[in-house]
Amino acid sequence: MRTLQGWLLPVFMLPMAVYAQEATVKEVHDAPAVRGSIIANMLQEHDNPFTLYPYDTNYIIYTQTSDLNKEAIASYDWAENARKDEVKFQLSLAFPLWRGILGPNSVLGASYTQKSWWQLSNSEESSPFRETNYEPQLFLGFATDYNFAGWTLRDVEWATTTTQTGVQTRLPAAGTAFIPA
């Protein structure tokens, strides 16, 4: 019986030893996230070339007003049935197109920002959104970390952008911006 117990213990322990050998740590080759500017984050090399980065602030917020300004929205077809509460959200993502275009601290990138307003409790007039604004952008950014008088200039961008309001009565707005951050 003792001999049988002596053989049974190793036989039952063998699968555990096999599982222990298979449980190895995989190396992750992605570069660690860098805290700081958007441009510095976009300059990091990652294994996945299709990495999307947050660009402008991403948020969702519920709002309610006690005094709805009907005059300001009178030209819209939904103005008569507007409610005093709504949800606003913004989604903003960026994608590096060419890292190091003008040196090691530069990046040519594209971004997309979308702002939407939704009268959540007003499904007849705001289904799904009462207004959505789109802002595609092409930019050239430089990571600087320049210190002056206690302030740090983390990055500089030159951008060309167009804003499409999603409202048929308005024309798209286009522009060029210089953005120190």
N, C-alpha and C positions, 0 to 999 in steps of 0.2 A: 504494500500500500504506500509505504514511504517512497519507494522508487517511482510509483505512478504519480504521486504528488510532486516529486522532483522534476518530472517531465512535463506535467500539466502547467506548472507555473511559467516556465519559459515559453511554452506554446501559446498561452494566453497573453503573455507580455510582448510577443513578437509583433502583432499588429500595432501595438502602441509605439514600439520602436520605429516601425516603418512610418507611421504618421509623424513622429517627432522629426524624422529626417526630411520629410516633405515640407514641413513648416519652416521655410527659410524666408528671410527678409528680402523683398524685391527692391532693387535700387530704382529710384525715381530720377530720371534725367532732366526733369523740368527745372529751370532756374528758379530759385526762391523769389517770392514776391518782394519787391522793393518798395518801401514806404517813401512817400514823397510825391513828386509831381507826376502828372499823367504822362508826359513825354519820357521821363526816366523809366516808368513802367513799360512803355511801349518799346524802349530800346533794349530791354532784356530779351535774350534769345530763349525760345522755348522749343521743345520737341515738336509741338503741334503748331504748324505755321498758320493755322486758322483761328488763333486765339483772339477773342473779342475782349476789349477792355472797357470798363465804365469810363465815360467821357465827361458829360455834364452830370449834375445830380439826378439820381433816379429816385422817384418817390411816388407814393399814392397818399392822397389826403382827402378827408371828408370835410366839407365846409357847409355852413349854414349861416344865412344872413337874416337879420330882422327887418332890413329895409332893402327890397329889391328895386334897383334903378331901372324902371320900365322904359324911360326915355332913351337910355343908352342902347337898349336892344330892340327898339321899336321897328327898325328896318328888317329884322329877321322874321321869317314866317312863323316861328314857334314862340314869339315874344308874348302873345296873349296868354298862353298856357304855361309859362315858365313858373317853376317852383322855387322855393327859397333855399333848397338844399341841393348839393351836387357833389360829385367826386371828381377830383382832378388828378391825373397821373402823368408822369413824364418818364420816358425810357430813352436813354442816351448811351450809345455804344460807339467805339472807335476801332479801327483796324489799321495796322501799319502796312503800307504798301511797299516802302523802300527804306530800310534802316541804313543809316550812314550815307545818305544821298549827298550831303555836303560836309562830311567829316564824321568822326565817331559819335558825336553827341547830337546828331540831327536825324530826323525821320520825316518822311512824306507819308501822310496818313489821310484816311477818310473817316468821317463820322456821320452818324444819323441820329437825330433827336426828334422825338415825337411827343407832343403835348396833346392830351385829350381831356375834354370836359364831358361829363356824363351826368345827366339828371336822373339819378338812380331810381327815384320814386315816380318818374314821369315817363312811363314806357311809350305813351302815344307820341310824344314830341322828341324824345331823346332815345331812340332805339337803334343802335346801342349808344351812339355819342351825339351830342348836339354840335360839337365842333372838334376837329382834329387838325393840328398844325404840324407840318413836316418841315424839317430843316436838315437837308443833306449838306455836307461841308467837305471841302478838300483843304488840307492845311500842311504847312511846313513848320515843324517844331524843332526847337533847340533846347536841350537840358543845359542849364547854366550853373546853378548853385553859386551865384555871384552875391557876395556879402557887401553891404554898404550901410553904414550908420545904424547897425543893429538889425537891419532888414535883410532878408534873403530872397533874391530873385531866382526862383526854381526853374522856370522855363519861359521861353518866348515863342509865340506862334504868329504866323502870318496865315490868314485864312481867307478863302473865298466861299461865300455861302449864299443860299437862296432859301427863302421861307415861303412855303405854300400854305395858305391858311385853311384850306378845306371849305371855305365859304365862297360860293360862286360869284358874289358881287365884288370881291376884292381881287386885285391883280397880285401875282407873286412878287415878292420883294427880293432883290439881290444886292449883295454888297461885299466889300472887302474889309477885313478887320485886322488890326494889330493887337495882339492880346498878351500883355505881360502878366505873368502869374507868380 
